[in-house]
Amino acid sequence: MDKYRIAVIAGDGIGPEVIAAGKQVLSGIAELDGGFEVEYTEFPWGCEYYLDKGEMMPEDGLEQLEGFDAIYLGAVGYPGVPDHVSLSGLLLKIRRGFDEYINLRPVKLLRGAPCPLADVSCEDIDMVVVRENSEGEYANVGARLYPGTEQEVALQTSVFSRHGCERVIRYAYELAKAEGKSLTSISKGNALGYSMVFWDEIFAEIGKEYPDVPTQKFMVDAASMFFVKDPKRFQIVVTSNLFGDILTDLGAAIAGGMGLAAGANLNPERKFPSMFEPIHGSAPDIAGQGLANPLAAIWSVAQMLDFFGREDLGSRVIAAIETLLLEKRVLTQDLGGTAKTHEIAPAILEILKR
């Protein structure tokens, strides 16, 4: 019987609450299926750890995580710790250190989920955003000159390598080819005459190898408009680190809200563990009150199952989430219900047992 070793970093704010629900679903489906086991190892890293130790994770943190099959992350960020410290000290450190260069974010409107757009069906919002996850605008290359003076200057440099662009764009082409879908590249070549023109050129070059994949490209401002006005234009989307970060939050807003926003940070070659996380943040204002919606964390479990090669189980988890939304019996406050965070996982498992 297969055994998956999962490193759990519940993190800050609502992280421990939603991760507890996700673990309950993953363990439950392992028992129902009978084909694998799950072993969790908890790591107490995050902002509370930082306030005590002066670092978000230990210096040898990556070495401690390296042998696991996957990492399950709750949330990072809390008042008192600057956001750039919490982000770069844990999440970005793991993404870069383990070469998790693919950020895979589903933007799919499930039946029963709320949508702020008029006259839009579930079939109209069904896309996967492939976001470059290791360089680009988040490479953190730059400097501050003459700090504290009137001449102070801040320099922030984006990094776009041929290797980095080619591998994420090729991944997106392969995904579009495998699923028989169109591929859209989103950039800003008219204003960013070096990095984004470079990106556009590589997208066109690699496209010659995939003549059967329908393609289109948009400037990021136009893409943002069409995400709202005509989301059915998009099936598989590939874009840079910053644009992908912004567009997937917009995608979450039109597909049920942040409580349904899941994300996977993948090392496709499996040289290092991949990391799965809800993308809604730590929401410290509602932490510990049982108000957090754990469905994004549970959706991330479905992505983890997909990555383990158990797509049938991943699909069952998504179907159970959809059933929960349709029945409207057990929903958290953000979805119009009165259920507490800890009530959602048992409801999902009850649906899975039917």
C-alpha positions as CSV (number, residue, x, y, z in Angstrom):
1,M,0.0,0.0,0.0
2,D,1.3,3.4,-0.9
3,K,2.2,5.8,1.9
4,Y,2.4,9.5,1.4
5,R,4.4,11.6,3.8
6,I,3.1,15.1,4.1
7,A,4.9,18.0,5.7
8,V,2.3,20.3,7.3
9,I,3.0,24.0,7.8
10,A,-0.3,25.3,9.2
11,G,1.2,28.7,9.5
12,D,-0.7,31.8,10.7
13,G,-4.2,33.2,11.4
14,I,-6.8,30.9,10.0
15,G,-4.2,28.5,8.6
16,P,-4.4,25.9,11.3
17,E,-8.2,25.8,11.1
18,V,-8.4,25.3,7.4
19,I,-5.5,22.8,7.3
20,A,-7.1,20.7,10.0
21,A,-10.2,20.4,7.7
22,G,-8.1,19.5,4.7
23,K,-6.2,16.9,6.6
24,Q,-9.4,15.4,7.8
25,V,-10.7,15.1,4.2
26,L,-7.4,13.6,2.9
27,S,-7.2,11.0,5.7
28,G,-10.9,10.2,5.3
29,I,-10.6,9.6,1.6
30,A,-7.5,7.5,2.2
31,E,-9.6,5.3,4.5
32,L,-12.6,5.2,2.1
33,D,-10.4,4.3,-0.9
34,G,-8.2,1.9,1.0
35,G,-5.4,2.2,-1.5
36,F,-3.0,4.5,0.4
37,E,-2.0,5.8,3.7
38,V,-1.1,9.3,4.8
39,E,1.5,10.3,7.4
40,Y,1.7,14.0,8.6
41,T,4.6,15.7,10.2
42,E,3.9,19.2,11.6
43,F,6.3,22.1,11.4
44,P,5.5,25.1,13.6
45,W,6.9,27.7,11.3
46,G,5.4,31.1,10.5
47,C,5.1,34.5,12.1
48,E,4.7,33.3,15.6
49,Y,7.9,31.3,15.1
50,Y,9.5,34.4,13.7
51,L,8.6,36.5,16.7
52,D,10.2,33.9,18.9
53,K,13.2,32.9,16.8
54,G,13.8,35.8,14.5
55,E,13.3,33.7,11.4
56,M,10.3,32.3,9.6
57,M,11.8,28.9,9.3
58,P,15.1,27.4,10.5
59,E,18.2,27.8,8.4
60,D,18.1,24.1,7.5
61,G,14.3,24.1,6.9
62,L,14.6,23.1,3.3
63,E,16.7,20.1,4.3
64,Q,14.1,19.1,6.8
65,L,11.3,19.2,4.1
66,E,13.2,17.6,1.2
67,G,12.3,14.0,1.9
68,F,8.5,14.5,2.0
69,D,6.1,13.6,-0.8
70,A,4.3,17.0,-0.5
71,I,4.0,20.1,1.6
72,Y,0.7,21.3,2.8
73,L,0.7,25.0,3.7
74,G,-2.0,26.9,5.5
75,A,-1.3,30.6,5.4
76,V,1.5,33.1,6.0
77,G,1.3,36.6,7.5
78,Y,0.3,38.2,10.8
79,P,0.2,41.8,12.3
80,G,3.6,42.7,13.7
81,V,5.6,40.9,11.0
82,P,6.2,42.9,7.8
83,D,4.5,41.2,4.8
84,H,7.7,41.1,2.8
85,V,9.5,39.3,5.7
86,S,6.8,36.7,6.1
87,L,6.5,36.1,2.4
88,S,10.2,35.9,1.5
89,G,11.2,34.0,4.6
90,L,8.9,31.0,4.1
91,L,6.6,30.8,1.1
92,L,9.1,32.2,-1.5
93,K,12.0,30.5,0.1
94,I,10.3,27.1,-0.4
95,R,9.1,27.9,-3.9
96,R,12.6,28.9,-5.1
97,G,14.5,26.4,-3.0
98,F,12.5,23.5,-4.3
99,D,12.2,24.9,-7.9
100,E,8.5,24.9,-7.7
101,Y,8.3,26.8,-11.0
102,I,4.7,26.0,-11.9
103,N,1.9,27.7,-9.9
104,L,-1.3,26.0,-11.0
105,R,-4.5,27.8,-10.0
106,P,-8.0,26.5,-11.1
107,V,-10.5,29.3,-11.8
108,K,-13.7,27.2,-12.1
109,L,-17.2,28.2,-11.2
110,L,-18.8,25.2,-9.4
111,R,-22.5,24.7,-9.5
112,G,-24.0,26.3,-6.4
113,A,-21.1,28.7,-5.9
114,P,-21.9,32.5,-5.8
115,C,-20.9,34.6,-8.8
116,P,-21.0,38.4,-9.0
117,L,-21.4,38.3,-12.8
118,A,-24.8,38.5,-14.5
119,D,-25.9,36.0,-17.1
120,V,-22.8,33.8,-16.7
121,S,-23.1,30.0,-16.5
122,C,-20.7,27.5,-14.8
123,E,-19.5,26.5,-18.3
124,D,-18.4,30.1,-19.0
125,I,-15.9,30.1,-16.1
126,D,-13.6,27.1,-16.4
127,M,-10.0,27.8,-16.8
128,V,-6.6,26.9,-15.3
129,V,-4.0,29.6,-14.9
130,V,-0.4,28.5,-15.2
131,R,1.7,31.1,-13.4
132,E,5.5,31.3,-13.6
133,N,6.5,30.8,-10.0
134,S,10.2,31.2,-9.5
135,E,11.5,34.4,-11.1
136,G,9.9,37.2,-13.1
137,E,8.8,40.2,-11.1
138,Y,9.2,38.4,-7.8
139,A,12.9,37.6,-8.2
140,N,13.7,40.0,-5.4
141,V,16.6,41.6,-7.1
142,G,17.2,45.3,-6.4
143,A,18.6,47.8,-4.0
144,R,17.8,50.9,-1.9
145,L,20.2,53.7,-2.4
146,Y,20.7,56.7,-0.1
147,P,18.1,55.5,2.5
148,G,16.5,58.1,4.6
149,T,17.6,61.0,2.5
150,E,15.7,63.2,-0.1
151,Q,17.8,61.4,-2.8
152,E,16.5,57.9,-1.8
153,V,16.1,55.5,-4.7
154,A,14.5,52.1,-4.8
155,L,15.4,49.7,-7.6
156,Q,13.4,46.5,-8.3
157,T,14.6,44.3,-11.2
158,S,12.5,41.6,-12.9
159,V,14.3,38.5,-14.0
160,F,13.2,36.7,-17.1
161,S,15.5,33.9,-18.3
162,R,15.0,31.9,-21.4
163,H,15.1,28.7,-19.4
164,G,12.5,30.0,-16.9
165,C,10.1,31.3,-19.6
166,E,10.5,28.3,-21.9
167,R,9.7,25.7,-19.2
168,V,6.5,27.4,-17.9
169,I,5.2,28.1,-21.4
170,R,6.0,24.6,-22.6
171,Y,4.2,23.2,-19.5
172,A,1.1,25.3,-20.5
173,Y,1.3,24.1,-24.1
174,E,1.5,20.5,-23.0
175,L,-1.5,20.9,-20.7
176,A,-3.5,22.6,-23.4
177,K,-2.6,19.8,-25.8
178,A,-3.4,17.0,-23.3
179,E,-6.8,18.5,-22.5
180,G,-7.7,19.6,-26.0
181,K,-8.1,23.3,-25.0
182,S,-7.0,26.7,-26.1
183,L,-4.0,28.5,-24.6
184,T,-3.8,32.2,-23.9
185,S,-0.6,34.1,-23.1
186,I,-1.0,37.3,-21.0
187,S,1.8,39.9,-21.0
188,K,2.4,43.6,-21.4
189,G,4.8,43.8,-24.3
190,N,3.7,47.3,-25.4
191,A,5.1,48.9,-22.2
192,L,7.7,46.4,-20.9
193,G,9.8,46.4,-24.0
194,Y,12.4,43.9,-22.8
195,S,10.9,41.4,-20.4
196,M,7.5,41.0,-21.9
197,V,8.6,41.3,-25.6
198,F,11.0,38.5,-24.7
199,W,8.1,36.5,-23.2
200,D,6.0,37.0,-26.3
201,E,8.8,35.9,-28.6
202,I,9.3,32.7,-26.7
203,F,5.6,32.0,-26.6
204,A,5.5,32.3,-30.4
205,E,8.7,30.2,-30.8
206,I,7.4,27.3,-28.7
207,G,4.0,27.5,-30.4
208,K,5.5,26.3,-33.6
209,E,5.9,22.9,-31.9
210,Y,2.2,22.8,-31.1
211,P,0.4,23.6,-34.3
212,D,-2.8,21.9,-33.1
213,V,-3.2,24.1,-30.0
214,P,-5.3,27.2,-30.6
215,T,-3.6,30.2,-29.1
216,Q,-4.4,33.9,-28.4
217,K,-2.6,36.6,-26.4
218,F,-3.7,39.6,-24.5
219,M,-2.2,42.5,-22.7
220,V,-2.8,42.2,-19.0
221,D,-5.1,45.1,-18.8
222,A,-7.3,43.8,-21.6
223,A,-7.2,40.3,-20.1
224,S,-8.4,41.7,-16.8
225,M,-11.4,43.3,-18.5
226,F,-12.3,40.0,-20.3
227,F,-12.0,38.0,-17.1
228,V,-15.0,39.9,-16.0
229,K,-16.8,40.7,-19.3
230,D,-16.2,37.4,-21.2
231,P,-14.4,34.8,-19.1
232,K,-15.4,32.0,-21.5
233,R,-12.6,33.2,-23.7
234,F,-10.1,31.6,-21.4
235,Q,-9.3,27.9,-21.0
236,I,-5.6,27.4,-20.2
237,V,-3.8,30.7,-19.4
238,V,0.0,31.2,-19.0
239,T,1.5,34.3,-17.6
240,S,4.3,35.8,-15.5
241,N,4.6,35.7,-11.7
242,L,3.1,39.2,-10.9
243,F,0.4,39.1,-13.5
244,G,-0.6,35.6,-12.5
245,D,-0.8,36.6,-8.9
246,I,-3.2,39.4,-9.6
247,L,-5.3,37.7,-12.2
248,T,-5.9,34.6,-10.1
249,D,-7.3,36.7,-7.3
250,L,-9.6,38.3,-9.8
251,G,-10.5,34.8,-11.0
252,A,-11.3,33.8,-7.5
253,A,-13.6,36.8,-7.2
254,I,-15.7,35.7,-10.2
255,A,-15.6,32.0,-9.2
256,G,-17.1,31.8,-5.8
257,G,-14.7,34.0,-3.7
258,M,-11.4,33.5,-2.0
259,G,-12.8,30.7,0.2
260,L,-12.8,28.5,-3.0
261,A,-9.3,29.6,-4.3
262,A,-6.8,26.7,-4.3
263,G,-3.2,26.7,-5.5
264,A,-0.5,24.2,-6.3
265,N,3.3,25.0,-6.4
266,L,4.7,22.2,-8.6
267,N,8.1,20.9,-9.3
268,P,7.0,18.8,-12.3
269,E,10.2,16.7,-12.4
270,R,9.6,15.7,-8.8
271,K,13.2,16.3,-7.8
272,F,11.8,18.2,-4.8
273,P,8.4,18.1,-3.0
274,S,5.6,20.2,-4.4
275,M,3.5,22.4,-2.1
276,F,-0.3,22.8,-2.0
277,E,-2.1,25.7,-0.4
278,P,-5.3,27.8,-0.2
279,I,-4.4,31.2,-1.5
280,H,-6.8,33.3,0.7
281,G,-4.2,34.5,3.2
282,S,-4.2,34.3,6.9
283,A,-7.2,36.5,7.7
284,P,-6.1,37.3,11.3
285,D,-9.3,39.3,11.9
286,I,-11.4,36.1,11.9
287,A,-8.8,33.7,13.2
288,G,-9.9,31.3,16.0
289,Q,-13.6,32.1,15.5
290,G,-14.6,29.2,13.4
291,L,-15.6,31.6,10.5
292,A,-13.0,30.6,8.0
293,N,-14.1,28.7,4.9
294,P,-11.9,25.6,4.5
295,L,-13.1,24.6,1.0
296,A,-10.0,26.2,-0.7
297,A,-7.8,24.1,1.5
298,I,-9.9,21.0,0.7
299,W,-9.7,21.9,-3.0
300,S,-5.9,22.0,-2.6
301,V,-6.1,18.4,-1.3
302,A,-7.8,17.5,-4.6
303,Q,-4.8,19.1,-6.4
304,M,-2.4,17.0,-4.3
305,L,-4.3,13.8,-5.1
306,D,-4.0,14.8,-8.8
307,F,-0.3,15.2,-8.5
308,F,0.0,11.8,-6.8
309,G,-1.6,10.3,-9.9
310,R,-5.0,9.8,-8.2
311,E,-7.0,12.0,-10.4
312,D,-10.1,10.0,-9.9
313,L,-10.0,10.8,-6.2
314,G,-9.2,14.4,-6.9
315,S,-12.3,14.6,-9.1
316,R,-14.4,13.0,-6.3
317,V,-13.3,15.7,-3.8
318,I,-14.2,18.5,-6.3
319,A,-17.6,16.8,-6.9
320,A,-18.2,16.6,-3.2
321,I,-17.5,20.3,-2.8
322,E,-19.9,21.0,-5.6
323,T,-22.6,18.9,-3.9
324,L,-22.0,20.7,-0.7
325,L,-22.6,24.0,-2.5
326,L,-25.7,22.8,-4.2
327,E,-27.3,21.3,-1.1
328,K,-26.6,24.5,0.9
329,R,-27.1,22.6,4.2
330,V,-23.6,23.1,5.6
331,L,-21.9,26.3,4.4
332,T,-19.8,28.9,6.2
333,Q,-20.9,32.5,6.6
334,D,-19.1,33.8,3.5
335,L,-21.2,31.5,1.4
336,G,-24.5,32.4,3.1
337,G,-24.5,29.7,5.7
338,T,-24.1,29.4,9.4
339,A,-21.7,26.4,9.7
340,K,-18.4,26.6,11.5
341,T,-15.1,25.8,10.0
342,H,-14.9,22.4,11.8
343,E,-18.2,21.3,10.4
344,I,-17.2,21.4,6.7
345,A,-14.9,18.4,6.5
346,P,-17.3,16.0,8.1
347,A,-20.0,17.2,5.7
348,I,-17.6,16.6,2.7
349,L,-16.8,13.1,4.0
350,E,-20.5,12.3,4.4
351,I,-21.0,13.2,0.8
352,L,-18.0,11.1,-0.3
353,K,-19.4,8.1,1.5
354,R,-22.7,8.2,-0.4
